[in-house]
Amino acid sequence: MIDIAKLRENPELVKENMKKKFQHDRLHLVDEAYKLDKDYREVLTKASELRSKRNKLSKEIGQFMREGKKDLAEQNKEKVNEMAKLLKELEEKEIELGPKLKEIMMKIPNFIDDSVPVGKDDSENVEIQKYGEPIVPAYEIPYHGDIITKFNGLDKDASGRTSGNGFYYLMGDIARLSSAMISYARDFMIDKGFTYCIPPFMIRSDVVTGVMSFEEMDAMMYKIEGEDLYLIGTSEHSMIGKFKDQIVKEDDLPITMTSYSPCFRKEVGAHGIEERGIYRVHQFEKQEMIVVCEPEDSWKWYDKMWSYTVELFRSLDIPVRTLECCSGDLADLKEKSCDVEAWSPRQQKYFEVGSCSTLGDAQARRLGIRTKGQEGTYYVATLNNTVLASTRALIAFIENNYNEDGTIDIPKALRPYMGGNAVIEPKK
């Protein structure tokens, strides 16, 4: 949520930002918010003035009674009663306008950074840099689902019976490999100085609306029937929610945390080959990182965070690249974002395995996360970044470490988590 002072000062600037995000159909929200804010402030002013006058008259009643001026006291009582009725009307108006204004303000996107390229969607994202040589071996790389099946590592028939499409059983060496990668990512981030956390896997609606837009919420989140609880789509939501309505000590900033969680998402079902594998699923595991810091430090942390993901994937012998997300591909709360994509030797192209975002103070404003310094109280900045998402990272790992004989190499960094094994072999 943007600072409403910016909308008051220059509503056209807010509209220009929305145009960069190709949200022309939502421009009317700016005018609506501007008018509501004006009306709301007028109501607040009138109510404040009325309370002041009422208090003055109330004090005079006691004075008049002591002086024996009963007529004047009665006149004041009548005026106070009339004011009470007017004040009630104003307070009802206040209750009506305040939430309505907040709802509209939460639909207006955050200001994007000047460095963000303008584009309609992810097809116009811009490559920043490649890391590692994207090799296409002389031998065929099978589809990841077929590779995993040869290790007796995937059972989607059983998950179809228990849970439906979009779920899976990982088994044996493949399940161990998936867990090993998550454990390695955890220790990797701990070694970077981040505090390890296992957060709640369900959060309330006021946290959900604090960390994401309404559109994202509807598209992603599973709601618990009969409860004000949602299954998390990523642990960054409950991690940021940890600081809801808190004044964080300035001396404690930056707060750097890395978290493990399962993630649950309403992924749109794919057809064909993707449906057979684990690329697009409703459930996966993830190691995440978040930073809560002073606004002026956010860009420093942004560059650190995505570089950690690149470093981790390269330590697993996976070539990656970074992409600058264009304006139309940015979620409403984001100032700037870059994707980390892994090389697929089978498809001979890159695919997304993580995303790093800085949100400025947008989440902090929605959730009431502030800090107090010498110059007063102010909103913090928040950032988040994927360390490793289990299923897509597993696909990238298998394809890039697959040998012609069907075995899969285990890089040195991962061997301690795989019982010291340098290779795993298919079962059939």
C-alpha positions, 0 to 999 in steps of 0.5 A: 500500500502506498503512502496516501500523502503521495496520492494527495500530492500528485494523483496523476503520478499514481496513475502514471505508475499504474499505466506502466503496469498496464492497469488502465482499467483500474485508474478510476481507483485513484479518483475514488480514493482521492475523493474518499480521502477528502471526505474522510478527512472532512468528517474527522475534522468536523468530529474533532471540532465538535468534540472540542465544542461539546467538551467546552459546553459540558464544562460550562454546565458545571460552572453555571450550576455552581453559579445558580444559572440553571437556565444557561446550564439547561441551554448548554445541556440541549446544545450538548445533546444536539451535538451528541446526535451530530457526533454520532452521525459523523462517527458512523460516517467515519466508520463507513468511509475509513474501511472503504478508503483502505480497501481501495488503497490496498488495490492501488499498486506500489510504485515500481522502481525507475530501473524496472523495464516497461513491459506487458508480461513475463515475455518481456522480462529482460535477461541480466546475466548467465552463470555457468555454461548451459550444456546440451550433452551428446546423449538424450536427457529424458523427461524428468518424470521418466527419469524419476520413475526409473529410480522407483521415485515417483508414484502419481497413481497413488497420490491421485487416489489419495489427493487427486491431480497435482500431488505426488509421492516421492520415494527412495533415493529421489525423496532423499535427494529432495530432502537433502537439497532442502537441508543443504539450502537451510544450512547454506543460509544459516552459514550466511548469517540468517536465523533459521525459522520454522513458521506457522503453515496457516495464517489469518486473512488479515496477514494474507491481505497484508502480504499480497494483493487480493488477486494473488490471494484468490489465485493462490491460497487455499482457505480452511473451511469454517476458519479464518485461516489459509494454508500458506503459499510460501513461508515468506507470508507467515515470516513477514506476518511475524512482525504484524503491528510491531515496533521493531527496535532500530538496533535489531535491524536488519532482521535476516531470517531463513525458513522451511515450510511446505507450500500449498498453491492453486496451480492451474493444471497443465496438460500433456507432459507436465501433468505427469511430472512434478513441475506444476503441483499443488504442494511442495517444500521450500527454503525461503529468506526474508529481510526486514531492514531500514528503507535505505538498506533495501537495495543492498540486501536485494542484490545480496539475496538473489546472489545467494540463490545463484551461488547455491544453484551453481554449487549444485552444478546447475547453470542459471541466469537472472531475469529482470521482471518487467513492469507488467510482471510485477505483483502489486506490492513489488518495487522491483523483482528478478527471477532466477532461472535454471537451465534445462538441457532437455528443453534447451531453455531456462525455467524459473526456480526462484524469485527475489523481490523488494517491496519497499514499505508496502507490506509494512504499511498494510501490516503496521510494521514500524521502527523507531529512531532518532527522527521518530517512528517510520515504516520498515522495508521488507524483502523476500527471496526463494532459496530453493523450491523442492520440485523445480529445483529437483527437476533442474538438479536431475537434468543437469546431473544426469549421465548417459548410463542413467545414473545421477551425479551428486555434487560434493556440496550435497554428499554429506546429506546423501550418506556420502554417495557420489552417485545414485543408480536407477532401480530399473 
